[in-house]
Amino acid sequence: MSGAHNIATRIKDNNGCTGRNPFIRFLAHFRKCYKDNLCHLTPGQVTLMAGRVWKCTTSAEKEPFIAAARMFSYTFRSRSKKVNWVLGKLRESAAEPEHQGRAQWMLINGIKSWEQGVLNDLLHH
């Protein structure tokens, strides 16, 4: 196996891996680069081996994976429509300075209503 530096410098794309975790991106790259050599190992063994290589990798060598993870666009979605509404208003407030006052007022009222609903649910169950 060649050095960790070669692994990091051979990265050309995200290898079909998306996400915010640099190690998971590295793991996908590691599996792709060494798939012929690792085919006799279990997925757990491959992950353990990649983890050992990752630990020995310098910050500079990890940087392509860290940068790719940082660039991944992620928007949290809850199962709760009310939580998603609040988060949407927060995003709207941050993105549109000209409408911040209105969005913040709606957000505050929404949080108060949500808080009251949670209290009512607790008291009546």
N, C-alpha and C positions, 0 to 999 in steps of 0.2 A: 504494500500500500504506500503510495506517495504521501508527502507531508500535507498537513492541514492547509498550508498556504496554497498548494495546488488546487485543493478543493474549492477554496474561496475565490481564487482568481479565475477558475473555469466557469463560474456562474455566468450564464448568458441571458437567461430569463428566469422567471419564477418557477419553472419546472411544473407548471400546472398547480402549484401549491399557493393557496391564498390564506391570509390570516394575519393576525397581529403578533404571533409568537415567532421570534427569530429562530429559535431552535427547531421548531416544526418545519420551517422553511429549509433550514440546513439539513434536517433529517430527510426530507424529500429529495434534496440535491444529492446527499450521500447515497441514498438508495439507488438513485438513477445512475450515478457515476460508477458504482460498484456492484450493480445488480448481478452480473455474471459471477462475481467472487462471493456473493452473499447468499446465493440461492439455496444453499444447504442449511442456512441458519433460520431460526424462528424469527418472527417479527420482533419479539421481545429482545432476543439476542442482538439483532441488528440495531435496535434502539439503544441498547446498553453500549454497544461498540461506538455508535455515533456520539453518544453522550460523553464517552471517554475522549474521543477526538475533539469534541466541542470544548471540553474543559482545558485542553492543551492549546487551543487556538487563541491567538492574540486578539486584542481588541480591534486592531486594524484588519485582521483576517475575517473577523465576525461582521465588520461594518456593512458589507453588501447585504447580508441577511437582515441586519438591524434596520438599515435604510429601507429595504423593501417592505419590512413589516410596518414601519412607520408610515409608509405611503399608502398602506391598505386603508381604504375608506370603509368605516364601520359605523352603523347607526343602530344603537340599542333599541330593541322593540320588546315591550313587555306583553304579557298575556292580558293585562288589564287595559281596557280602553281609556280609563281615566288617567292612568299613569302615562300612557302614550300621548294623551291630550296635553298633559302638563309638560312633558318633555318636548312636544311639538311647539308649545308656546315659548318655552325657554329657547329653543333653537331659533324660532322666529324673532324673538326679542334680540338675540345676539346678532342675527344676520341682517336685520333691517332697522338701522338706526332711526330712520324717519318715523317708524311705527312703534318704537320702543315703549312709549308711554301707554298707548292703548293695549299693547300686548302684555305689558307688565301688570296693568290694572286687571285685565282678564285672567291672567295667571294667578294673581293674589286672590281674586274672588273664586276661581276654580279650586285653589288649594283649600280655601276656607270651606267651600261646599264639600269637597272630598273629605276633609278632616271631620266635618260634621257627620257625613255618611258613615265613616269608619266608627265614630263614637256611637252612633245610633245602632249600627250592626253589633257592636260589642255589648251594648246594654240590653238589646232585645234577644240575644241568643243565649 
